[in-house]
Amino acid sequence: MPSPTLQRTPLALAILFAFAAPLAHAQTDSRLKADPDSVPTVVVSASALGVLEDDMITPVTSLSGGALVRARESTLGETLANQPGISSSHFGAGASRPVIRGMDGPRVKILSDGAEVQDASTISPDHAVGFEPVLAERIEVLRGPSALAYGGGAVGGVVNILDRKIPTRMPDKPIEGSAEVRGNSVAREKTGAFELTGGAGNIAVHAEGVKRDAGDYRVGKGWEDGKRVNGSYKETETGTVGLSWVGERGYLGAAYTRERTEYGIPGHNHEFESCHPHGDHLHCGGHGHEEGEEHDHEHEHGAEEVPVVKLNSDRWDLRGEYRNPVAGIEKVRLRAAFTDYRHDELEENVVATSFLNKGHDVRLEAEHAPLGGWRGVIGLQTTRRDFRTVGEEAYVPPTVTKKHAVFVTEEYKLDNWRFEAGARHEWQDIAVDSATQNDTDARGTSVALGAVWKFQPQYSLRAGLSRSHRLPTAEELYAGGVHLATATYEIGNQDLGKETSNNIDITLRKFEGDTTFSLSAFHNRVDNYIYAHTLDNHDGFQLVEYAQRDATFTGFEGELRHKFSKVVEGTLFGDLVRARFEGGEGSRNIPRIPAHRIGVRLNADWQAWHGMLELVRVGKQDRVAEFEGRTGGYNMLNLGTHYTTRIGGVPAQLYARINNLTNELAFSHTSFIKEAAPLPGRNITAGLRFVF
């Protein structure tokens, strides 16, 4: 654990920032704004057509530059959790996936520049996403039918993480890049990162890396279990090297990324290890231990020992683009990724369970020249996942999942209208290594149609309709065993059919002027929604079987901004989602649906300074499923500032923020372990970033 001296690092950085900024002001270049590394986001890369953000059919969230620097956390879920319509699955500090409009897991696709991130995070909420947010250049979130090109299963949306690991252009200088150090107080975190790009002739080379060391984090005041969440530490080392050939008409490059991460799993309870089903009921007998097998050993610091995840991921990326290869084709784009992923779950320093995933994702797109006014992209995609679990919690047999797809997306512009249509057909085959279970195959077809109407110079109305199929995953089909992370005994169901989502999405926007806004409403009826149906419950441990039932997801998200002056801007934002099953007995509420939020934010930009004051109210969640507890609401008061200058002639940004200023004890309703791992308490984050 970090020493007491290092615990004060974030506060020391904040004090240094306060004194250094006025002194550095004399060196400030008037051409530098509050964001030296901001990149104007005009094209949505995750859109198959590379559409301008203002022309997208459905809402898009894009984080880049200083906004991304200030939002970044140690996990992807927490990095995006404060964006409208997005929350996180929060499983301590080690693992957290985005929850979009109440949907998560396999319904939210995570991409690295268009290629799927293949890890084990869709299988269980205690499994980390195999990507480091600190190395992201931009993060885009697409909701609804715009995500169709990446799979019918992406009903909730697509998160596309853009990075610099494979150069797409020759650098303007012999060497360009960035370097950053940061720390925080709540977990005594220390993080360092760098990225460098250089080249000569037609060859560009890139290298990047990050190292993080964070201890158990503190929670808000008044938690009955102490001041810190035991087992919430995280240590990460990630490095990438990339090489590209860049020509006048395109590029072709490759990169290798190695990630080594270790983190604790809070809330693990071995009391239910012996539980097993008797028909539709649980039997949980006495659970004695042999000598030397106790699970209540203590850490050297006196806390009860928790399981530890040691994650190892090796990933190879291949990316290319070739413009005007033949008549009628304007661009050919290639994205491919090959991943060898493994993580071991250790108890008392002994490997108890291992999760292994070897897979690839290859995607080829061709953008054709306009035909009769229609511009579009046709593409092919193939994915393979060889997944195995070994050990005590090997509750899923070895499987090989193969998916193949063909898709097309077209657009047509007429006066103030833009129309978009898309279709995708998928073939899925799953081979299972089991004497009692059978291989399965499935097919699915998804279609989408939408339009944007700019009915006034500053206003637009956009609407999208989609009907998509999500095919059941191997875990939903074949699970069978104790899953302690979610306190369940899971039973798969080979009779599951495809899930059919019928979605409508409407957005009204004002995108120019002192006052701008975006208001979105959506309704998603899901026929044969796949979920974990609870058959029995024993002291919070549930026997669940995957089943299907019709469900609806309805909600809205919005943001209103007003520029009071050249310096001060205010923002009002909020979101809400209601998710219910149709018909049936008992509670009709779907579990772990985020509570409504409303917030207000003030931003001020003066010369090289930026300041932010934010108050967010998260409501209580009392629309709960059977065997699910209610979650109280809470308030979050956050402050932030950054200062842009030059230090030694190099553009630099000093930043600091304080989250949860009042140190309120808060719980996330979307978390499986909300009582064992509350949200972090008061946290000071400070850092220094150079861009050269």
N, C-alpha and C positions, 0 to 999 in steps of 0.2 A: 504494500500500500504506500501511497506517496507520503513523504515526510511532511511535518508541520510547516516547514519553510515553503515547500512546493504548494501546499494548500493555499497559500496567500498569493500565488502567482497571478490569478485573474485580477485581484484587487490591485496588485502592484502595477499591472499593465494599465488598468483604468486610471490610476493616479498619474502614471507616466504620460498617458494620453492627454489628460487634462492640462499638464504643464507643457508638454511638447508641442501641442497644436498651436498655441499663440506664437511660440518662438518660430515655428516652421512657417507661419503665415507669410512672413516676409519673402519666402522663397516660392510662394504659390504662383504658378503660371496662370494668368487670367484666362487662358484657353481651356484649362482644366475645370470640369464641373464636379459636382458632388460625387459622381460615379466615374472614376478614371477607366474602369474596365467594362463599362456597360456597353452592350451591343444592341442596337436597334432591332427589335424583333418584328420583321415585316412578313416573313414567310413561315408558315407552320410546317416544319419538316415531317411531322408524323402524318400529315395529310398526304395521301398518295399523289395528289396533283400539285403539291407545293403551293397551297392557296394562301393568299394574304389573310392575315388574322381577321380583318374587318369583313372578309367575304365568307368566313366559315359558316356552315349551316348550324352547328351546335356550339355551345360555349367552349372556349379554350382558355386554359390557364397557362401562362408562360412566365417562368422565372429565369432571369439572367442578370449578369452584371452585379452591381452592388446589392440589389434586392435579393439575389440568390445568396450572396456572401452572408448577408445578415440573417437569412432564414435557415441556413444550413444547420442541421443537427447530425448526430452520429448515425441515424437511420433515415431511410427514405421516407417512411411513414411520418416521422416527427418533422421532417423538413417541410412536408406539404400540408401538415395537419391544420394550419391556420388559414388555408385558402378556402373560399366559399365552395360549399358542396363536398369538401374533402375532410376526412378525419383519419385517425390511425388505429391500428389494432393493438397498439401499446402492450408489449410483453416485457416490461422492464426496459433497460437501456440497450439490450443486445439485439432485439428483434422487433420490427414494427413495419407493417405493410400499409399502403394507403387504402382507405375505405372510401369509395366514391359513391355518393348517393345511396348509402346504406348497403352497398355490395362490396365484397372483398374476395380473397382467395382466388380461385380460377376464373372468376368473373371480372377480374381486373388484370389486364395484361401489362407486364413490365418489359420494356424494350431498351436495348442499348443501341441507339442510332438505327432503329428499325429492325434489329435482330433480337430475338427473344432472350431474356436473361434466364438461363436454365440453372435452377438451384433446387432447394426443397421447401421454399417458403410458402408455396400454395398448399402444401400438405398439412402443415401445422403452424399455428401462430407463434410458436417459440423458435421457429427456424428463420434465420436472417436472410434478407435479400442480398444476393451476391453482387452488390455494387456499392462503391464508396461515394457518398454524396459530395464530399469535398473536391473530388476530381471532375465534377460535372461542369460543363460550360453553360448549358441551358437545360431546363426541365420543362417539358410540355405535357399537359394533361388534356386529353380529348375525352369528351363524354358522349354517350349515345351513339347514333348511327355513324358518325364520322370514324368510329373505331372499327367499322365493318371490315376494312381491307386487311386487318390483322387477325381476324378470326371471329366466327359467330359467337364464340364463348366470351368475348370481351363485352358483355352486356353492360357492365358498370362503366367501363372506359379503358383508355390506354394511357400509360405513363411512358413517355419516350425521353430517355436521358441522352443528351447530346454531349460528346466529349471531344477532345483533341487528339486522341491516341493515334489516329491515322491521319496524317496531314492531307488536306484536299487542295492545297495551294502551296507555292513556294513562299517561305517567309520573306518579309520585306527587309529584314536585317539578317546579318550572319547568324545571330542567336536572338531569339525572342522567347518570352515565357513569363512566369510569375513565381513568387515564393511567398509563403504565408506561415505565420505562427499565431496560435490562439490558445486560450485556456478558459476554463470556467470554474466557478466556485462550488456549484452544487455537487459535482462529482470529482472535484480536483483534477479536471481533465487538462491534459497537455497534448496539443496536436501540432504537427508540422507537416507542410506539404510543399511540393514544387512541381513545375512542369516546364520543359525546355523543348524548343523546336529549332532546328538548324538545317542547312542544306546547301547544295551547290549543284549547278547544272540542272538536271531534271530529278534529282534525288533529294528527298526531304526525310529527316530523321527526327523522331520524337521520343522523349523519355519523361516519365512522371512517377510520383510516388507520394505516399502519405503514411504517417505513423501516428497512432493515437494511444494514449494511456489514460484511462478514466477509472476511478474507483466507484464504490457503491454510492449512489446518489441520495441526497437528503430530501425529505418530504416536507410538506407544510406542517405548521404547528398543530399539536393536539392529537397526533396519531398514537393510538394505544400500543402499537407494536414497536415504538422507538422513534429514532430520528432518521435512520437510513434504511433503505430496502436491501436486505441481505441478499448477496448474490447478483446485484445489478451492475457489476463492473463490466468493462469492455476494453479489450486491447486489440489493436488492428495494425497490420502492416500490409500495404498493397503497393505493387510496382508494375509499371508497364513500359515496354519498349515497342516502337512502331517504325515502319519504313514505308515510304511511298514513292512511286514514280509519277511525276506530274507533267502532263503535256498540255498543249494548247486546247485539246478537245476533251480532256478528262484526266482521270487518275486511276491508279490501281495500287492498293497498299495492304499491308498486313500488320497485325500487332499481337503481342503475347502479354497476358496479364496474369500475375500470380497474387492471390490474396490468402493471407493467414490471419485468422481472427479467433479470439478466445473470449467467451462471455459466460456469465452465470445465468441460470434459469431459476428465477424466484418462484415461490409458490408451489414447488414440487412436494407432493404429499405421498409418502410410501404406505400410508395406512390402508390404501385400497388395492395394493398389488395383488392380493389373493382373490379379489372379486372376479366372479365369472358368471355367465348366464345359465339359468335353468329354465329353458323355454323363453318366456317373455319376462322373466323375473331375475333379479340379481341375487346371488348368494355371496355374502362377504363374511367368511368365517374368521376365527381368530388368526392373527398374523404374527406368529412368533418368529424369532430369529435365532439362528444358531450362534454360538459364541464367535465373536469376531465379525458378525454380519450386521451389527446395529447400524441404523441410518441416522443416529443422533450424535455423531461425532462432532467435535467442535473444531473450528478453524483456529489457527494460532492466535487470532485476535479475539477469540471467545464467542464468535457467532456460530450458529448452527450451520453445518456444511450443506451446501446446495449442489446439485449437479452442474457440470460445466460443459459447454460446447467448445470443441476445437474444430474449426472449419478450415478446410484447405480446398482452394479452387484454382484450377489452371484453365485459362480460356484463350483461344486463338480466334481472332477476328480477321475477316477478309472483306474489304470494301472496294468498290470501284464504280466509276461512272464514265460513260463514253457518249459524247454528244454527236448527233447527226451521223450515225454509222452507215445508214443506207437511206435512200429516198423514202420519205413517208414516216420515218422514225426519227424523232427529235432527240431522244435520250434513252440509253439503256443503263439500268442501275442494278448493282449486285450488292447484296448483304448476306454474309455467311458467318456463322459462329460455331465453334466446336468447344465443348466444355467437359472437363473431367472434375467432378465435384464430389467431395466427401466431407461429412462432418461426423465426429465421434462425440457421443454424450458420455461423460465420465462421472462416476460416483466413487468417492474416496480414492481418486486418482487411478481408477480401473475403468477401462472402456466397458460400458454396459450395453450400449446400442450404437450401431453405425448406420448412417444413411449414405448411400452411394448413388450418384446419378451421372451417367455418361450420355451425352446427347449432342445433337447438332440441329441447326436451323439454317436453311438456305432459302433465299428469297431473290427472285429475278423479276425485274419490272421493265417494261418498254412503254415509253410515252410516245403516242403517235401524233402526227401532224393533224390539224383540224380537218374533219371530214363533215361536210354539210353544216359547218358551224360548231360541231361537237369536238372537244379536245378531251383526250382520255388516256388512261393507263391500263394495260393488261398485264397480268402477272401470274407467276407460279410460285408455290411455296411447298417445301417439304421439311418435316420435322421428325426427329427420332429421339426417344427418351428410353434409356435402359436403366431402370430404377430398382434398387434392392435395399432391404433393411436386414441387419444381422444383429442378434442379441436379445436382451430381455424384453424390449418393447418393439419387436419386429412384428407389428400388427398388420402389415401388408405383405403378401407374398411377392417374390420377384416378378416384374412385369416389363415388357417391351412395348411401348406405345409408338405407333407410326401414324403420322398424319400427312396427307397430301391435299393441296388445295389449288384451285384456279380462281382468279378474281378479276373483276373489271370495274373501273370507276370512270364516269364520264361527266363532263360539265358543258353547259351551254349558256351563253350570255346574250341577253336581249334587252336593250335600253337599260333601265334601272334594275333589271332582274338578273339573277344568276341561279341556274338550275343545276342540280347534281343528282346523279343516279348511280347506284352501285349494286353489284351482285357477287356472291362468293359461294362456291360449292366445296365441301370438305369430305374427304374419306378418312375414316379412323379405324385402325385395327390394333387390338390389344392382345398380346400373347401373354398368358400367365403360367408360371412354373408351379403348378399345383395339381395333385392327383384328384382333388375333389371339386375343382373349379374349371370352367370352360373358357376358351378364348372368345372374344367378342369382336364384332365389327359394327360400324354405324356410319350413316351418311347424313349430311345436313346441308341445307341450302338457305342462304340469308340474302335479303334484298333490302335496299334503302332508297328513299327518294326525299329530296329536300329542295328548298328555295330560299333565297335572300332577296328581299325587295327594299331598295333604298328609296322610300317614298318621299323623302325630303332630303335636302343637301346634308343635314346633320343626323338623320334618323334612318334606322333600318328595322325591318321586321323579318325574322327568319323562322322557318318551321321545318321540322324533319319528321318523317315517318319511316319506321323500319320494322322488319319482321326477321328475326334471327334465330338460329338453332344453336344451342350449346350441347355438345355431346358429353356424356358422363365420363368422369376421370377414372383411372385405375383404382384410386383409393375409395371412391364411392361405390365401385362395383365389387371390390374384393377384400375390403378391410375386415379384420377379425382379431380383436385383441384389446388389451388394456392400453390406453393412451393417457398417461398421467398428466401431461401438460395441460390437457383440456378436461381432466377429471371425468373421463368417459371410458366405457367399454364399447368399441365401435364394431358394428356388424354391417358388412357391405350387402349389396342387393344386385344380383346379376340380371334382374328383370327390369332395371331402370331403362327408360327410354329417353329420347332427346327432349331437352327443355326448349320451349318455344316462347320467345319474348316478342311482344307487340308493343312498340314504343312510339310515343308522340312527344315532341320537344318543341317548345315555342319560346322565342326570345325577342324582347323589344329593347332596342339600344339607341342611345344618343351618344355619338362618338366624337363630337367636336363642340367647342365652346367652353365657357367657364364652368358650366354644369354638364356633366356626362353621367350616364347610368347604363346599367345592363340588368334586366330583370328576366329571369328564365323560370318557366314552369314545365314540369314533365309528368307523364303518367305512363307507367310500364306495367302491362299485364303479362304475367309469366305463367303460361300453361305448363303443368307438370314440373313445377319448380322443385329442384332436388334439394333436400335438407336432411338434417339429422333428427329423426323423430324419436323422442324420448319414450321408451317402453317402461322403465322403472327408475326409481331414484332411491339412493341409500346415503343419507347424510351429505347430500350434495354431489355424490358420485352417481353418474347417470349411465344407464344402459341405453344406447341409441342404435337405431337401425336406419340406414339411408332409405328414404321414401320420397314420393312425389305428391304434390298438392298444388292446386292453382293459387297464385299469390298476386298481389298488386303492390307496386311502389309508386307513391305519389309525393311530389314535393316541389319546392322552389328554392332558388338562390338568387341573390341580388347584391348589387353594389351601386351606390350613389356617391358621386364625387362633386365637390364644388370648390372652385378656386376663389378664395376670399380676397387674395391679393397676389402680387407676383411672388410673395414669399410663403404664404400660408395656404394650405389646402386641407379640406376636411373630407372624410369618407365615412359613410354609413353602410354597413354590410350585414348580411345575415343569411341563414339557410335553415331549411326544415325538410324532413322526410318522414313519411308515414308508410309503414310496410305491414301488410296484413295478409293472412291466409283467407281464402274464400271458402265459406261453408265449414262443415265439420263441427266437432264438439270441443269443449274446453277453450282455452285462450286462443284467439286468432292472431295474436301479435307475433311477429317474427323476432327472434332473440337478437340482442346486441346491436340494435339500431341506434345510431347516434341521436342525442337530444338536440333540440333546436338551439341555434345560436343567434345572437345579435350583438353587434359591436360598433364602436365609433373610434375613428383614428384621426389624429391631427398630424400632418407632415409640414415641416418648415425647411425651406432651402434658401440659404443666404450665402452668397459667394461660394466658398468651398465647404461650407457647413451644411449638414443635414441633421434634422432632429425629428423624433417620432414619439408620440404619446398615444397609447391605445388602451381602451377598456373593453373587455369582452365579457358578456354574460352568457353562460352555458346553462340552459334550463335543466330542470329535473327530468328524469326519464321514468315515468310510472306506467307507461304502456309496455308492459313486460310479458314475456312468454311464461309458460308453466315452468316452475322450478327456477325461475330467474328473479333475482332480487332487484328492487328499485335502486336508483342512483340519484343522489341529491345534486342540485345545481350548485354552481359556484361562479365567482367573478375572478377575472384575471386582469391585473393592471400591469402593463408593460411599458418600458421606456427604451429608447434607442437613440444613438447618435453616431455619426461618422464624419471624418474630416479628410479632405483630399488635398494633397500637397505634393511637393517634390523633396525628396531627401537625397542629397548627393546627386541631384540632377535626375533621379529616377522617380517616376510617378508612384505615389504611395497612398494608401488609405489606412487610417487608424479608425477603428470602430469599437463600439461598446454598446451593450444592451443589458437591461435588467428585466428578466421575466418573472412574473408572479411577485411583484414588488411587496405585496402585503403578506406574503408567505402563507397563503391560504391552503388548507388541506383539501385536495380535489381528487376525484375518482373518475376514471374514464369508463363509460358504460359499454364501449365497444371491446373492452379488454376481458379476456377469460379470467384474469387474475387481478381484477380491480381492487379487491380487498387486500391482497398480499403485496401489490405494487401500485400504490397511489402515484399520481403525477408528481413530478419534481416540485420542490419548494422554491423559495427565492433563489434566483440564479443570476450571477453576474458573469457575462461573457465578454471578453475583450481580445482584440487581435490586431495585427499589423500585416498588411499585404502590399507587396511590391509587384508592379507590372512593368515589364521592360521589353 
